[in-house]
Structure formats: structure tokens, C-alpha cells
């Protein structure tokens, strides 16, 4: 199966993102080969080499963003979460407004006493 180097780079990028289906679809569109051949091709290229390429791409993108003062969405979210180090005001398992019904009952009780005595 003959696939140009530019197309192989695009397929490797798709594999590095973890999108195996897109890599298969792209390889099949470019080569025009059978599905079995394309899946075999993608499987041979989706091993540790693809993960290493994905790591290199991510490192290069991070380095370029740091040089320009830009950050990815994940980096921005991580910084925002680490900047907010307040303690939570509600513990796990607490129902929201759990004492609201007590206030309602006390209000109705006060209204009943006022109507009966008033």
C-alpha cells in the first residue's frame, strides 16, 4: 500500500491524538485500499512509535506556547483550579437547603398560632 509521507504524517497525528478511526478513514481515502489492508497498516503504526510521536508533538506545542506566552485550555484550567484553594462550604453528602423545610414548618406554625389567638 503506497501512502505519501505527508499523508503518513497526518495519520500519525491522528493516532497520536488517540483517534484511530480518523486515521483509518484518512488512510483509506488516500490509498484507496481495502479496509483489511488499511487496518493492518494503522495497527502496525499505532504502537509505541505513535505514542512517542504524540508526546513529541505535545511537547513541541507546549514549548511554542510558552515562548509566545500562550497556554492550552488544559493548562489554563489547571492554573485556575490551583489558584482557587478555598475550602468547600458544603461537605460531601449534604443535601442543598436541608434546613429549609424546618423554616417553612416554623413559619406555618407561627401563622396558625397567630390566626387562632388573633
Contact map, one row per residue, 1 for C-alpha under 8 A:
1110000000000000000000000000001010001000000000000000000000000000000000000000000000000000000000000000000000000000000000
1111000000000000000000000000001000000000000000000000000000000000000000000000000000000000000000000000000000000000000000
1111101100000000000000000010011000000000000000000000000000000000000000000000000000000000000000000000000000000000000000
0111111100000000000000000000000000000000000000000000000000000000000000000000000000000000000000000000000000000000000000
0011111110000000000000000000000000000000000000000000000000000000000000000000000000000000000000000000000000000000000000
0001111111000000000000000000000000000000000000000000000000000000000000000000000000000000000000000000000000000000000000
0011111111100000000000000010010000000000000000000000000000000000000000000000000000000000000000000000000000000000000000
0011111111110000000000000000000000000000000000000000000000000000000000000000000000000000000000000000000000000000000000
0000111111111000000000000000000000000000000000000000000000000000000000000000000000000000000000000000000000000000000000
0000011111111100000000100000000000000000000000000000000000000000000000000000000000000000000000000000000000000000000000
0000001111111110000001110110000000000000000000000000000000000000000000000000000000000000000000000000000000000000000000
0000000111111111000000100000000000000000000011000100100000000000000000000000000000000000000000000000000000000000000000
0000000011111111100000000000000000000000000000000100110000000000000000000000000000000000000000000000000000000000000000
0000000001111111111101100000000000000000000000000000000000000000000000000000000000000000000000000000000000000000000000
0000000000111111111100100000000000000000000001000110010000000000000000000000000000000000000000000000000000000000000000
0000000000011111111000000000000000000000000000000111111000000000000000000000000000000000000000000000000000000000000000
0000000000001111111000000000000000000000000000000000010000000000000000000000000000000000000000000000000000000000000000
0000000000000111111100000000000000000000000000000000000000000000000000000000000000000000000000000000000000000000000000
0000000000000111111111100000000000000000000000000000000000000000000000000000000000000000000000000000000000000000000000
0000000000000110011111110000000000000000010000000000000000000000000000000000000000000000000000000000000000000000000000
0000000000000000001111111000000000000000000000000000000000000000000000000000000000000000000000000000000000000000000000
0000000000100100001111111100000000000000000000000000000000000000000000000000000000000000000000000000000000000000000000
0000000001110110001111111110000000000000010000000000000000000000000000000000000000000000000000000000000000000000000000
0000000000100000000111111111000000000110010000000000000000000000000000000000000000000000000000000000000000000000000000
0000000000000000000011111111100000000000000000000000000000000000000000000000000000000000000000000000000000000000000000
0000000000100000000001111111110000000000000000000000000000000000000000000000000000000000000000000000000000000000000000
0010001000100000000000111111111100000100010000000000000000000000000000000000000000000000000000000000000000000000000000
0000000000000000000000011111111111100100000000000000000000000000000000000000000000000000000000000000000000000000000000
0000000000000000000000001111111100000000000000000000000000000000000000000000000000000000000000000000000000000000000000
0010001000000000000000000111111100000000000000000000000000000000000000000000000000000000000000000000000000000000000000
1110000000000000000000000011111110000000000000000000000000000000000000000000000000000000000000000000000000000000000000
0000000000000000000000000011111111000000000000000000000000000000000000000000000000000000000000000000000000000000000000
1000000000000000000000000001001111101100000000000000000000000000000000000000000000000000000000000000000000000000000000
0000000000000000000000000001000111111100000000000000000000000000000000000000000000000000000000000000000000000000000000
0000000000000000000000000001000011111110000000000000000000000000000000000000000000000000000000000000000000000000000000
0000000000000000000000000000000001111111000000000000000000000000000000000000000000000000000000000000000000000000000000
1000000000000000000000000000000011111111100000000000000000000000000000000000000000000000000000000000000000000000000000
0000000000000000000000010011000011111111110000000000000000000000000000000000000000000000000000000000000000000000000000
0000000000000000000000010000000000111111111000000000000000000000000000000000000000000000000000000000000000000000000000
0000000000000000000000000000000000011111111100000000000000000000000000000000000000000000000000000000000000000000000000
0000000000000000000000000000000000001111111110000000000000000000000000000000000000000000000000000000000000000000000000
0000000000000000000100110010000000000111111111000000000000000000000000000000000000000000000000000000000000000000000000
0000000000000000000000000000000000000011111111100000000000000000000000000000000000000000000000000000000000000000000000
0000000000000000000000000000000000000001111111100000000000000000000000000000000000000000000000000000000000000000000000
0000000000010000000000000000000000000000111111101100000000000000000000000000000000000000000000000000000000000000000000
0000000000010010000000000000000000000000011111111110000000000000000000000000000000000000000000000000000000000000000000
0000000000000000000000000000000000000000001111111110000000000000000000000000000000000000000000000000000000000000000000
0000000000000000000000000000000000000000000001111111000000000000000000000000000000000000000000000000000000000000000000
0000000000000000000000000000000000000000000011111111100000000000000000000000000000000000000000000000000000000000000000
0000000000011011000000000000000000000000000011111111110000000000000000000000000000000000000000000000000000000000000000
0000000000000011000000000000000000000000000001111111111000000000000000000000000000000000000000000000000000000000000000
0000000000000001000000000000000000000000000000011111111100000000000000000000000000000000000000000000000000000000000000
0000000000011001000000000000000000000000000000001111111110000000000000000000000000000000000000000000000000000000000000
0000000000001011100000000000000000000000000000000111111111000000000000000000000000000000000000000000000000000000000000
0000000000000001000000000000000000000000000000000011111111100000000000000000000000000000000000000000000000000000000000
0000000000000000000000000000000000000000000000000001111111110000000000000000000000000000000000000000000000000000000000
0000000000000000000000000000000000000000000000000000111111111000000000000000000000000000000000000000000000000000000000
0000000000000000000000000000000000000000000000000000011111111100000000000000000000000000000000000000000000000000000000
0000000000000000000000000000000000000000000000000000001111111110000000000000000000000000000000000000000000000000000000
0000000000000000000000000000000000000000000000000000000111111111000000000000000000000000000000000000000000000000000000
0000000000000000000000000000000000000000000000000000000011111111100000000000000000000000000000000000000000000000000000
0000000000000000000000000000000000000000000000000000000001111111110000110000000000000000000000000000000000000000000000
0000000000000000000000000000000000000000000000000000000000111111111000000000000000000000000000000000000000000000000000
0000000000000000000000000000000000000000000000000000000000011111111100000000000000000000000000000000000000000000000000
0000000000000000000000000000000000000000000000000000000000001111111111110000000000000000000000000000000000000000000000
0000000000000000000000000000000000000000000000000000000000000111111111100000000000000000000000000000000000000000000000
0000000000000000000000000000000000000000000000000000000000000011111111000000000000000000000000000000000000000000000000
0000000000000000000000000000000000000000000000000000000000000001111111000000000000000000000000000000000000000000000000
0000000000000000000000000000000000000000000000000000000000000000111111100000000000000000000000000000000000000000000000
0000000000000000000000000000000000000000000000000000000000000000111111110000000000000000000000000000000000000000000000
0000000000000000000000000000000000000000000000000000000000000100110011111011000000000000000000000000000000000000000000
0000000000000000000000000000000000000000000000000000000000000100100001111111000000000000000000000000000000000000000000
0000000000000000000000000000000000000000000000000000000000000000000000111111100000000000000000000000000000000000000000
0000000000000000000000000000000000000000000000000000000000000000000000011111110000000000000000000000000000000000000000
0000000000000000000000000000000000000000000000000000000000000000000000111111111000000000000000000000000000000000000000
0000000000000000000000000000000000000000000000000000000000000000000000111111111100000000000000000000000000000000000000
0000000000000000000000000000000000000000000000000000000000000000000000001111111110000000000000000000000000000000000000
0000000000000000000000000000000000000000000000000000000000000000000000000111111111000000000000000000000000000000000000
0000000000000000000000000000000000000000000000000000000000000000000000000011111111100000000000000000000000000000000000
0000000000000000000000000000000000000000000000000000000000000000000000000001111111110000000000000000000000000000000000
0000000000000000000000000000000000000000000000000000000000000000000000000000111111111000000000000000000000000000000000
0000000000000000000000000000000000000000000000000000000000000000000000000000011111111000000000000000000000000000000000
0000000000000000000000000000000000000000000000000000000000000000000000000000001111111000000000000000000000000000000000
0000000000000000000000000000000000000000000000000000000000000000000000000000000111111100000000000000000000000000000000
0000000000000000000000000000000000000000000000000000000000000000000000000000000011111110000000000000000000000000000000
0000000000000000000000000000000000000000000000000000000000000000000000000000000000011111000000000000000000000000000000
0000000000000000000000000000000000000000000000000000000000000000000000000000000000001111100000000000000000000000000000
0000000000000000000000000000000000000000000000000000000000000000000000000000000000000111111000000000000000000000000000
0000000000000000000000000000000000000000000000000000000000000000000000000000000000000011111000000000000000000000000000
0000000000000000000000000000000000000000000000000000000000000000000000000000000000000001111101000000000000000000000000
0000000000000000000000000000000000000000000000000000000000000000000000000000000000000001111111000000000000000000000000
0000000000000000000000000000000000000000000000000000000000000000000000000000000000000000011111000000000000000000000000
0000000000000000000000000000000000000000000000000000000000000000000000000000000000000000001111100000000000000000000000
0000000000000000000000000000000000000000000000000000000000000000000000000000000000000000011111110100000000000000000000
0000000000000000000000000000000000000000000000000000000000000000000000000000000000000000000011111100000000000000000000
0000000000000000000000000000000000000000000000000000000000000000000000000000000000000000000001111100000000000000000000
0000000000000000000000000000000000000000000000000000000000000000000000000000000000000000000000111111000000000000000000
0000000000000000000000000000000000000000000000000000000000000000000000000000000000000000000001111111100000000000000000
0000000000000000000000000000000000000000000000000000000000000000000000000000000000000000000000001111111000000000000000
0000000000000000000000000000000000000000000000000000000000000000000000000000000000000000000000001111111100000000000000
0000000000000000000000000000000000000000000000000000000000000000000000000000000000000000000000000111111110000000000000
0000000000000000000000000000000000000000000000000000000000000000000000000000000000000000000000000011111111000000000000
0000000000000000000000000000000000000000000000000000000000000000000000000000000000000000000000000011111111100000000000
0000000000000000000000000000000000000000000000000000000000000000000000000000000000000000000000000001111111110000000000
0000000000000000000000000000000000000000000000000000000000000000000000000000000000000000000000000000111111111000000000
0000000000000000000000000000000000000000000000000000000000000000000000000000000000000000000000000000011111111100000000
0000000000000000000000000000000000000000000000000000000000000000000000000000000000000000000000000000001111111110000000
0000000000000000000000000000000000000000000000000000000000000000000000000000000000000000000000000000000111111111000000
0000000000000000000000000000000000000000000000000000000000000000000000000000000000000000000000000000000011111111100000
0000000000000000000000000000000000000000000000000000000000000000000000000000000000000000000000000000000001111111110000
0000000000000000000000000000000000000000000000000000000000000000000000000000000000000000000000000000000000111111111000
0000000000000000000000000000000000000000000000000000000000000000000000000000000000000000000000000000000000011111111100
0000000000000000000000000000000000000000000000000000000000000000000000000000000000000000000000000000000000001111111111
0000000000000000000000000000000000000000000000000000000000000000000000000000000000000000000000000000000000000111111111
0000000000000000000000000000000000000000000000000000000000000000000000000000000000000000000000000000000000000011111111
0000000000000000000000000000000000000000000000000000000000000000000000000000000000000000000000000000000000000001111111
0000000000000000000000000000000000000000000000000000000000000000000000000000000000000000000000000000000000000000111111
0000000000000000000000000000000000000000000000000000000000000000000000000000000000000000000000000000000000000000111111
